[in-house]
C-alpha cells in the first residue's frame, strides 16, 4: 500500500485516465454517426433533446402543484385539433415507411442498415426522423392531462415511456436510421393513427360516443403490437441479425 501522500496522486491519475477514455469513446462514437442526418432539425447535438426532456420531467413534477387550486381547463377545440393532427402525422410516417421499405425490398425478418444516399433509404431515414419528432410532440399528451387535472392518467409507466421514447430515439436517428428499426416504428405509427382517431372523436363530445364502440378493439390492437414487436426483437437477437442490438432497447 502506498503512502498517504501517494494516494491523491493515484486518484488524480485514475480520474484523468477515465476522462481520456470517455473522450476517446465519444470521438469514436461520433465518427460512426450517420452523417446524412447532421443538418436535420435537433440532430446537431443531443442537448436540445435532453433540454426538452428535462423540461418535460419538471413539468410533470411542478404542473400538478400549479394546477392544484385551479379549475381544470376544457381544451376541447385544442384537443380535437391536436388529436386529428397526430392522426395525419402518424399516417404520413406509416405511409412513408411502408412504401419506401417495400420499394427497397426490406425484410421483416432481418434488415441491416444502409447508409447510402439511395432515395428510398433517405425516405426511410426521414420517416424515422419524423417518428422521433412525433415522440417529442407526444409530450403534450401529459401536459393536457395536467391542465385537465386528470392526474390519475399520469403514471410512472406513462412518464417513463414518453421520456425514453423521445430521448433514446435521438440516439437511434443519429446512428441507426433504418434497418430493423423501421418495423417497430411502422407498426407503432399505424396503431397511433387508430389511437389518436379515437381520442379525436372522443374530444368532439357526447354526440360522438355512439361511434366509439370499437374502443376495446383498440386495446386489443395495442396488446398485439406489444407482443409482435417484442417477438420481432427477440427473433432478431436469436438469429443474430447484423443490426446493432443496443438499438432494440429504443424500439
C-alpha positions as CSV (number, residue, x, y, z in Angstrom):
1,X,0.0,0.0,0.0
2,X,1.4,3.4,-0.9
3,X,1.9,6.2,1.5
4,X,-0.9,8.8,2.2
5,X,1.0,11.3,0.0
6,X,0.9,9.0,-3.0
7,X,-2.9,8.2,-2.8
8,X,-4.1,11.7,-4.0
9,X,-1.8,11.3,-7.0
10,X,-3.2,7.9,-7.9
11,X,-6.7,9.2,-7.6
12,X,-5.9,12.1,-9.9
13,X,-4.3,9.7,-12.4
14,X,-7.4,7.4,-12.3
15,X,-9.7,10.4,-12.9
16,X,-7.5,11.6,-15.8
17,X,-7.5,8.1,-17.3
18,X,-11.2,7.8,-17.0
19,X,-11.8,11.2,-18.7
20,X,-9.4,10.3,-21.5
21,X,-11.2,7.0,-22.1
22,X,-14.6,8.8,-22.1
23,X,-13.3,11.4,-24.5
24,X,-11.9,8.7,-26.8
25,X,-15.2,6.8,-26.8
26,X,-17.1,10.0,-27.6
27,X,-14.8,10.7,-30.5
28,X,-15.1,7.2,-31.8
29,X,-18.9,7.0,-31.5
30,X,-19.2,10.4,-33.2
31,X,-17.0,9.2,-36.1
32,X,-19.5,6.4,-36.9
33,X,-22.7,8.5,-36.8
34,X,-24.9,8.7,-39.8
35,X,-23.7,11.9,-41.5
36,X,-26.8,12.2,-43.6
37,X,-28.8,13.5,-40.6
38,X,-26.2,16.0,-39.4
39,X,-28.1,19.0,-40.6
40,X,-31.6,17.8,-39.7
41,X,-33.5,19.7,-37.0
42,X,-32.4,18.7,-33.5
43,X,-29.7,16.4,-34.8
44,X,-26.6,18.5,-34.5
45,X,-26.3,17.9,-30.7
46,X,-28.1,15.8,-28.1
47,X,-28.5,18.9,-25.8
48,X,-31.7,20.3,-27.3
49,X,-33.4,16.9,-27.0
50,X,-32.1,16.5,-23.4
51,X,-33.3,20.0,-22.5
52,X,-36.8,19.3,-23.9
53,X,-36.9,16.0,-21.9
54,X,-35.7,17.7,-18.7
55,X,-38.4,20.4,-19.1
56,X,-40.9,17.7,-19.6
57,X,-39.9,16.0,-16.3
58,X,-40.0,19.4,-14.5
59,X,-43.5,20.0,-15.8
60,X,-44.7,16.6,-14.7
61,X,-43.3,17.4,-11.2
62,X,-44.5,21.0,-10.9
63,X,-47.5,21.0,-13.1
64,X,-49.9,19.2,-10.7
65,X,-48.8,21.5,-7.9
66,X,-49.6,24.6,-10.0
67,X,-53.0,23.2,-11.0
68,X,-54.0,22.0,-7.5
69,X,-56.0,25.1,-6.7
70,X,-57.1,25.9,-10.2
71,X,-60.1,24.7,-12.2
72,X,-59.4,22.2,-14.9
73,X,-59.1,23.5,-18.5
74,X,-61.5,22.1,-21.0
75,X,-59.3,22.5,-24.1
76,X,-61.9,20.9,-26.3
77,X,-61.0,22.5,-29.7
78,X,-57.3,22.3,-28.9
79,X,-57.6,18.6,-28.2
80,X,-59.6,18.0,-31.4
81,X,-57.0,19.8,-33.5
82,X,-54.1,18.1,-31.7
83,X,-55.5,14.5,-32.0
84,X,-56.5,14.7,-35.6
85,X,-53.2,16.4,-36.4
86,X,-51.4,13.4,-34.8
87,X,-53.6,11.1,-36.9
88,X,-52.3,12.8,-40.1
89,X,-48.6,12.8,-38.8
90,X,-48.7,9.2,-37.9
91,X,-50.4,8.2,-41.1
92,X,-47.6,10.0,-43.0
93,X,-44.9,8.2,-41.1
94,X,-46.6,4.8,-41.6
95,X,-47.2,5.5,-45.3
96,X,-43.5,6.6,-45.9
97,X,-42.1,3.6,-44.0
98,X,-44.4,1.1,-45.7
99,X,-43.9,2.4,-49.3
100,X,-40.2,3.1,-49.1
101,X,-39.3,-0.2,-47.4
102,X,-41.5,-2.1,-49.8
103,X,-39.8,-0.4,-52.8
104,X,-36.4,-1.2,-51.3
105,X,-37.3,-4.8,-50.7
106,X,-36.9,-4.7,-46.9
107,X,-37.1,-7.9,-45.0
108,X,-39.4,-8.2,-42.0
109,X,-37.2,-10.9,-40.6
110,X,-33.7,-9.3,-40.7
111,X,-32.8,-6.0,-42.3
112,X,-29.4,-4.3,-42.0
113,X,-28.9,-0.6,-42.1
114,X,-28.0,1.0,-45.5
115,X,-26.3,4.4,-45.0
116,X,-26.3,5.2,-48.7
117,X,-28.0,8.2,-50.4
118,X,-30.4,5.8,-52.1
119,X,-33.7,7.7,-52.5
120,X,-35.7,5.0,-50.6
121,X,-33.1,4.7,-47.8
122,X,-33.2,8.5,-47.3
123,X,-37.1,8.4,-47.2
124,X,-36.9,5.7,-44.5
125,X,-34.4,7.8,-42.5
126,X,-36.6,10.8,-43.0
127,X,-39.7,9.0,-41.8
128,X,-37.9,7.7,-38.8
129,X,-36.8,11.2,-38.0
130,X,-40.4,12.3,-38.1
131,X,-41.2,9.4,-35.8
132,X,-38.6,10.7,-33.4
133,X,-40.2,14.2,-33.6
134,X,-43.6,12.8,-33.1
135,X,-42.5,11.4,-29.7
136,X,-41.5,14.9,-28.7
137,X,-44.9,16.2,-29.7
138,X,-46.5,13.4,-27.7
139,X,-45.2,15.1,-24.5
140,X,-48.3,17.2,-25.0
141,X,-50.4,14.2,-24.0
142,X,-49.1,14.6,-20.5
143,X,-49.4,18.4,-20.5
144,X,-53.0,18.1,-21.4
145,X,-53.6,15.6,-18.6
146,X,-52.1,18.1,-16.2
147,X,-54.2,21.1,-17.5
148,X,-57.4,19.0,-17.3
149,X,-56.4,17.7,-13.8
150,X,-56.5,14.1,-14.9
151,X,-53.6,13.2,-12.6
152,X,-54.6,9.6,-12.4
153,X,-53.6,9.2,-16.0
154,X,-50.0,10.2,-15.3
155,X,-48.5,7.0,-14.0
156,X,-44.8,6.3,-13.7
157,X,-45.1,4.0,-16.7
158,X,-46.7,6.8,-18.8
159,X,-43.9,9.3,-17.9
160,X,-41.2,6.7,-18.4
161,X,-42.5,5.6,-21.8
162,X,-42.8,9.2,-23.1
163,X,-39.4,10.3,-21.7
164,X,-37.4,7.3,-23.0
165,X,-39.1,7.1,-26.4
166,X,-38.2,10.7,-27.3
167,X,-34.7,10.7,-25.7
168,X,-33.5,7.3,-26.9
169,X,-34.8,7.7,-30.4
170,X,-32.4,10.7,-30.8
171,X,-29.6,8.1,-30.5
172,X,-31.4,5.8,-32.9
173,X,-31.7,8.5,-35.6
174,X,-28.2,9.7,-35.1
175,X,-26.7,6.3,-35.6
176,X,-29.3,3.8,-36.9
177,X,-32.0,5.5,-39.0
178,X,-33.0,2.4,-40.9
179,X,-32.7,-1.4,-41.0
180,X,-34.7,-3.3,-38.4
181,X,-35.7,0.0,-36.7
182,X,-38.3,0.5,-39.5
183,X,-40.6,-2.3,-38.3
184,X,-41.4,-1.1,-34.8
185,X,-41.9,2.5,-35.9
186,X,-44.1,1.4,-38.8
187,X,-46.3,-0.7,-36.6
188,X,-46.4,1.9,-33.8
189,X,-47.4,4.7,-36.1
190,X,-50.2,2.6,-37.5
191,X,-51.6,1.9,-34.0
192,X,-51.2,5.6,-33.2
193,X,-53.4,6.5,-36.3
194,X,-56.2,4.4,-34.7
195,X,-55.5,5.6,-31.2
196,X,-55.5,9.4,-32.0
197,X,-58.6,8.9,-34.2
198,X,-60.3,7.5,-31.1
199,X,-59.1,10.4,-28.9
200,X,-60.1,13.0,-31.5
201,X,-63.6,11.6,-31.8
202,X,-63.9,11.4,-28.0
203,X,-62.9,15.0,-27.7
204,X,-65.7,16.0,-30.1
205,X,-68.3,15.5,-27.3
206,X,-71.1,13.1,-26.2
207,X,-72.8,13.1,-29.6
208,X,-69.9,11.1,-31.0
209,X,-69.9,8.4,-28.3
210,X,-72.0,6.1,-30.4
211,X,-69.1,6.0,-32.9
212,X,-66.7,4.8,-30.3
213,X,-67.9,1.3,-29.8
214,X,-64.6,0.0,-31.1
215,X,-62.6,1.2,-28.1
216,X,-62.0,-2.4,-26.8
217,X,-60.5,-3.3,-30.2
218,X,-58.0,-0.5,-29.9
219,X,-56.8,-2.1,-26.6
220,X,-56.5,-5.5,-28.4
221,X,-54.5,-3.8,-31.2
222,X,-52.2,-2.3,-28.7
223,X,-51.6,-5.6,-27.0
224,X,-51.0,-7.3,-30.4
225,X,-48.5,-4.5,-31.2
226,X,-46.6,-5.1,-27.9
227,X,-46.3,-8.8,-28.4
228,X,-45.4,-8.6,-32.1
229,X,-42.7,-6.0,-31.7
230,X,-41.3,-7.9,-28.7
231,X,-41.3,-11.1,-30.7
232,X,-39.6,-9.3,-33.6
233,X,-36.9,-8.0,-31.4
234,X,-36.4,-11.4,-29.7
235,X,-36.2,-13.1,-33.1
236,X,-33.6,-10.6,-34.4
237,X,-31.4,-11.3,-31.4
238,X,-31.9,-15.0,-31.6
239,X,-30.9,-15.3,-35.3
240,X,-28.0,-12.8,-34.7
241,X,-29.2,-10.4,-37.3
242,X,-26.4,-7.9,-38.1
243,X,-28.2,-5.0,-36.6
244,X,-27.0,-3.0,-33.5
245,X,-28.5,-4.9,-30.6
246,X,-28.4,-1.9,-28.3
247,X,-30.9,-0.2,-30.7
248,X,-33.6,-2.8,-29.9
249,X,-33.9,-1.2,-26.5
250,X,-35.1,2.0,-28.2
251,X,-37.7,0.3,-30.4
